[in-house]
Amino acid sequence: ECPIPEPPPYSTSPDSEMYREAMELIELKRELTPEHKAISLYWADNPGETATPAGHWTAIASQLTSQRGLSAEAAAKLFLVGSAAQADAFIATWGYKYQYNQIRPRTYIRRVIDPAWEPQVPTPPFPEYPSGHSTQSAAASVALQALLGDAPFDDSTGIAIGHPVRRFASFAEAAEEAGYSRLYGGIHFHSGKTGGKEVGLCIGTRAVERLRAAGIL
C-alpha cells in the first residue's frame, strides 16, 4: 500500500549511484558545521539514553498538549494517531530493511574508499535502507499536522541530556531535520533518507484516513 523506491544497487564503480552517495557523506563529514553536529546528536535518540525515535515524537506530542492547551479528548486523539502512524512506520521500515538488506555507509566506505573512515554517530547493527528516522518522523509529522495544523513549536525533549530547546517552523521542518540528521551522522545514504520520507508520508496519510473513516478522529 505504501511502496518504496528501489535503493541504489550495490556497486564499487566510481560512476555508480552508491559510490556517489558514499562520496557525498565523506564530503559532508569533512565540512560538518557545529550546527550539523548538534543536529546529528539531537536526533540520535539512542536506546538506553533516550526514549528512542518514537519516544521523541511522543514527547513532542506531550509538550504540544500543554503548549496548545488541549482537552483530554483532543490529547488522547493526538497520542492515538501519532502512535498508530509511528507503529506502522516502523513495521514497514524493518520489513523493507530486511527485504533489501542494504549495506551501511561505514562498511561500504571502509571497504571501497577509505579504510579509516568513521561516521559522526555510531552505526546501528541492522540494514541501511530505508532510514527509520526519516520514515517514522515523516509519518509522525503528518499525524500531528492533521490534528493540530502546521505552526511553529518548541521541542525540549533533549534538555535532560544537555541539548537546548529547538524551535521549528512546522512539523514537516522537524521531520526533515530528523532525516538529515542521519546523513550528518554518517549512518545513512541520501537514498535511505528520501526513500524513508516517501514511505513515511504515505503511512502517516493512511493512518489519518483510516482513523477518520472509523469516526475516531
Buried (B, 14 or more C-beta within 10 A) or exposed (E): EBEBEEBBEEBEEEEBBBBBBBEBBBEBBEEBEEEBBBBBBBBBBEEEEBEBBBBBBBBBBBBBBEEBEBEEEEBEBBBBBBBBBBBBBBEBBBEBBEEBEBBBBBEBBBEBBEEEBEBBBEBBEEBBBBBBBBBBBBBBBBBBBBBBEBEEBEBEBBEEEEBEEBEBEBBBBBBBBBBBBBBBBBBBBBBBBBBBBBBBBBBBBBBBEBBEEEEEB
